[in-house]
């Protein structure tokens, strides 16, 4: 059976270069990588994890810590992480750190301390806790998907911007009674909710509508959005004509609540979300699209860069978002609104 030495000799490179090319770690030019891969293929060589580890001094394993694995955003990020790591021949160890559980404490106090990985990707960890500090104390590079601060490199969308864009979409349709549903609840998603709520308030202020801004507290789930919307929409005298939901799950819960209350979407109520969840098209939900899978792939690339160059400075990488207009938002019918529209607002 051919070994790494034969692959290196056939490709005309050193053993360490061949190992980097096959292991997907370290800098190797595209031309060199192609030559090494072609040599390995012609020799039928498949590198073992132990062999690559010996050559590079690495475990060839990346740790991933996230609070949930069965929710849409986290599952999508995990899919992107796994695809990217598989392409590079790297292993993945997943730590399912559910908030408020003994298992989460054990992960931070025991399993992570064993350092059986080259680096960590933390998904959706709250910086208000000491968890990021505990991760950094392990002495391995850390990249965060959704985060804040300067402790780690972060991959995220601009949460303030997407909430502003969602609110401005409704303002442009003539809505004035626009409520924000979500946030105000202590969850793993609190930092995202705060930024999106800030974007909503900022957009309402810019439009001269601060007096119409309403924050409806909701858990960041479909049932949470449903419960909050039932209460808000049941108040006929103070019912908003439009809702910005902190995420698509809350938006979908809101749409279901509206249907059960006989409130027509979008003729009586416009609803916009943030995410482009897998169910968004089913509910014809207007939303701001993000790509969690791409965030996962970018996180892997950034972590490998930190592994190659530990002195590389931390940075924030903001992924693009796109307004996707479906049928859950429409122009306001003045006959259905209790609010007098001021034509002077924003030159309309």
C-alpha positions in Angstrom: 0.0 0.0 0.0 1.3 3.4 -1.0 2.2 5.9 1.8 2.5 9.6 2.1 6.2 9.4 1.0 5.2 7.9 -2.3 2.5 10.5 -2.9 5.0 13.3 -2.1 7.6 11.8 -4.4 5.2 11.4 -7.3 3.8 15.0 -6.8 7.3 16.4 -6.5 6.7 18.0 -3.0 7.8 17.4 0.5 5.9 15.0 2.9 4.7 17.9 5.0 3.4 19.7 1.9 1.6 16.6 0.8 0.1 16.2 4.2 -1.2 19.8 4.2 -2.6 19.4 0.8 -4.4 16.2 1.7 -5.5 17.3 5.1 -6.9 20.7 4.0 -4.8 22.6 6.5 -2.1 25.2 6.0 -1.3 27.1 2.9 -0.8 25.1 -0.3 -1.2 26.6 -3.7 -4.1 25.4 -5.9 -1.7 23.9 -8.4 0.3 22.0 -5.7 -2.9 20.7 -4.1 -4.1 19.5 -7.5 -0.8 17.6 -8.1 -0.9 16.0 -4.7 -4.6 15.0 -5.0 -3.9 13.5 -8.5 -0.9 11.6 -7.1 -2.8 10.3 -4.2 -5.7 9.2 -6.5 -3.3 7.5 -9.0 -1.7 5.6 -6.1 -5.0 4.8 -4.4 -3.7 6.5 -1.2 -6.2 7.5 1.5 -4.6 9.5 4.3 -5.3 8.3 7.8 -6.1 10.8 10.6 -3.2 9.6 12.6 -0.7 9.9 9.8 -1.8 13.5 9.0 -1.8 14.3 12.8 1.8 13.1 13.1 2.9 15.1 10.1 1.1 18.3 11.1 1.0 18.1 14.9 -2.8 18.5 14.8 -5.8 16.3 15.8 -7.6 17.0 12.5 -10.7 17.5 14.5 -12.8 20.7 15.0 -15.1 21.1 18.0 -18.5 22.7 17.6 -20.5 24.0 20.5 -24.2 25.0 20.1 -27.2 25.2 22.3 -29.6 23.4 20.0 -29.2 21.0 17.1 -32.9 20.5 16.3 -33.8 24.1 15.5 -33.7 25.5 12.0 -30.9 28.0 12.3 -28.5 25.8 14.2 -29.2 22.7 12.1 -28.5 24.8 8.9 -25.2 26.1 10.4 -24.2 22.6 11.4 -24.9 21.4 7.9 -22.6 24.1 6.5 -19.9 23.3 9.0 -20.0 19.6 8.3 -19.9 20.0 4.5 -17.0 22.3 4.7 -15.0 20.1 7.1 -15.7 17.0 5.1 -14.4 18.7 2.0 -11.1 19.3 3.9 -10.9 15.8 5.4 -11.4 17.1 8.9 -13.4 15.5 11.7 -16.2 17.2 13.7 -17.0 16.7 17.4 -20.4 18.2 18.3 -21.1 19.4 21.8 -24.9 19.9 22.3 -24.9 22.4 25.1 -28.5 22.9 25.9 -29.0 26.0 28.2 -29.7 25.4 31.8 -28.7 21.7 31.8 -26.1 19.8 33.7 -24.8 18.5 30.4 -23.9 22.0 29.4 -21.9 22.5 32.6 -20.1 19.3 32.0 -19.2 20.2 28.5 -17.6 23.5 29.6 -16.0 22.0 32.8 -14.8 18.6 31.5 -15.1 17.7 27.9 -13.8 20.9 26.3 -10.9 20.9 28.8 -9.6 17.7 27.3 -8.6 19.7 24.2 -9.3 16.9 21.7 -9.6 19.4 18.8 -7.5 21.9 17.0 -10.1 24.7 17.3 -13.6 25.5 18.3 -16.6 27.0 16.5 -19.2 28.4 19.0 -22.7 28.9 17.6 -25.1 31.3 19.4 -23.4 31.5 22.7 -24.4 34.5 24.9 -21.5 36.8 25.7 -23.3 37.9 28.9 -22.2 34.7 30.4 -18.6 33.7 31.1 -18.7 30.9 28.5 -16.6 32.7 25.8 -13.9 33.4 28.4 -14.0 29.7 29.4 -13.6 28.7 25.8 -10.7 31.0 25.2 -8.9 29.8 28.4 -8.6 26.4 26.7 -5.9 27.8 24.5 -7.4 26.9 21.1 -8.6 29.3 18.4 -12.3 30.1 18.6 -14.7 31.5 15.9 -18.2 32.4 16.8 -21.3 32.2 14.6 -23.4 35.0 16.0 -21.6 36.9 18.8 -20.3 40.2 19.9 -17.2 41.7 21.4 -13.6 41.4 20.3 -12.8 38.1 22.0 -13.3 36.0 18.9 -13.7 36.3 15.2 -17.4 36.5 14.5 -19.6 35.5 11.5 -23.1 37.0 11.5 -25.6 39.2 9.7 -26.1 42.8 10.6 -29.1 42.3 12.9 -29.7 46.1 13.3 -29.8 46.5 9.5 -32.1 43.7 8.7 -34.7 44.9 11.3 -34.4 48.4 9.9 -34.9 47.1 6.4 -37.9 45.1 7.4 -39.5 48.0 9.2 -38.8 50.4 6.3 -40.5 47.9 3.9 -43.7 48.3 5.9 -43.4 52.0 6.2 -43.0 52.3 2.4 -46.2 50.3 2.1 -48.0 53.1 4.1 -48.1 51.4 7.5 -47.8 53.4 10.6 -49.0 51.1 13.4 -46.1 48.7 13.1 -45.3 46.5 16.1 -42.2 44.4 16.8 -42.8 40.9 18.1 -39.9 39.1 19.9 -37.2 39.9 22.4 -37.5 40.9 26.0 -37.2 37.3 27.1 -34.0 35.8 28.6 -33.0 33.2 26.1 -29.9 32.1 24.2 -31.0 34.5 21.4 -31.3 37.6 23.6 -28.4 39.5 22.0 -29.8 39.0 18.5 -33.3 40.2 19.7 -31.8 43.3 21.3 -30.0 44.3 18.1 -33.1 43.7 15.9 -35.3 45.5 18.4 -32.9 48.5 18.2 -33.0 48.4 14.4 -36.8 48.5 14.5 -36.9 51.4 17.0 -34.3 53.3 14.9 -36.3 52.9 11.7 -39.5 54.0 13.4 -37.8 57.1 14.7 -36.3 57.9 11.3 -39.8 57.7 9.8 -41.2 60.0 12.5 -43.2 57.2 14.0 -41.7 56.8 17.4 -45.1 57.3 19.0 -46.4 54.4 17.1 -43.6 52.0 18.1 -44.8 49.0 20.1 -42.7 46.1 21.4 -44.6 42.9 22.0 -42.6 40.5 24.1 -42.3 36.9 22.7 -40.4 33.8 23.0 -38.3 33.2 19.9 -40.3 30.2 18.7 -43.5 29.5 16.6 -45.6 28.9 19.7 -44.1 32.0 21.3 -45.0 34.1 18.3 -48.5 32.5 18.2 -49.2 33.3 21.9 -48.0 36.9 21.7 -49.9 37.5 18.5 -53.2 36.1 19.9 -53.0 38.5 22.7 -52.0 41.5 20.6 -54.4 40.9 17.7 -57.3 40.1 20.0 -57.3 43.8 21.1 -59.3 45.2 18.2 -59.0 48.8 19.2 -55.2 48.8 19.4 -54.4 46.2 16.8 -51.4 47.0 14.6 -51.7 47.0 10.8 -48.2 45.4 10.4 -45.8 43.4 12.4 -42.0 43.0 12.2 -41.1 39.6 13.8 -37.7 39.0 15.2 -37.4 35.8 13.1 -39.5 33.8 10.7 -40.5 31.3 13.4 -42.2 34.1 15.3 -43.6 35.5 12.1 -45.2 32.1 11.2 -46.7 31.8 14.6 -48.1 35.3 14.2 -49.7 34.3 10.8 -51.3 31.2 12.3 -52.7 33.3 15.2 -54.1 35.9 12.7 -55.8 33.2 10.7 -57.5 31.7 13.8 -58.7 35.1 14.8 -60.1 35.9 11.4 -57.5 38.5 10.7 -56.6 38.4 7.0 -53.0 38.5 6.0 -52.0 40.8 4.2 -55.3 42.7 3.7 -55.8 43.3 7.5 -52.3 42.7 8.7 -48.9 42.7 7.0 -46.2 40.4 8.6 -42.5 40.3 7.8 -39.8 38.1 9.3 -36.1 37.6 9.3 -34.3 34.4 8.1 -36.0 32.8 5.1 -36.8 29.7 7.2 -37.5 26.5 5.3 -41.3 27.1 6.0 -41.2 30.7 4.9 -42.3 30.0 1.3 -45.1 27.7 2.5 -46.6 30.6 4.4 -45.8 33.0 1.6 -43.8 35.0 4.2 -42.0 38.2 3.2 -38.6 38.1 4.9 -35.0 39.2 5.0 -33.0 36.2 3.9 -29.8 35.0 5.6 -27.8 31.8 4.8 -26.9 29.9 7.9 -25.1 27.2 5.9 -22.9 29.8 4.3 -22.1 31.2 7.7 -21.0 27.8 8.8 -18.8 27.4 5.7 -17.2 30.8 6.3 -16.7 30.0 10.0 -14.6 27.0 9.0 -12.5 29.0 6.6 -11.8 31.7 9.2 -10.9 29.1 11.9 -8.4 27.4 9.6 -6.9 30.8 8.9 -6.4 31.4 12.7 -4.9 27.9 13.0 -2.4 28.7 10.2 -1.6 32.1 11.7 -2.3 32.5 15.4 -1.3 36.1 15.3 -4.1 37.0 12.9 -6.3 39.7 14.5 -10.0 39.0 15.4 -12.6 40.4 13.1 -16.3 40.5 12.4 -17.5 39.2 9.1 -21.0 40.3 8.2 -22.8 38.1 5.7 -25.2 39.7 3.2 -29.0 39.6 3.6 -31.7 40.1 1.0 -35.3 41.2 1.1 -37.6 38.5 -0.2 -41.1 39.8 -1.0 -43.9 37.3 -0.9 -47.6 37.7 -0.1 -47.6 38.4 3.7 -47.1 42.1 3.2 -49.2 44.6 1.2 -49.9 48.3 0.9 -52.1 49.7 3.8 -55.8 50.1 3.0 -56.6 53.4 4.7 -60.2 52.3 5.4 -58.9 49.5 7.7 -56.5 51.7 9.7 -57.3 53.8 12.8 -54.2 55.8 12.1 -54.3 59.1 10.1 -51.5 59.0 7.6 -49.4 62.1 7.5 -48.3 62.7 3.8 -45.4 64.8 5.0 -43.7 61.8 6.6 -40.6 60.9 4.4 -42.0 62.9 1.5 -44.9 60.6 0.7 
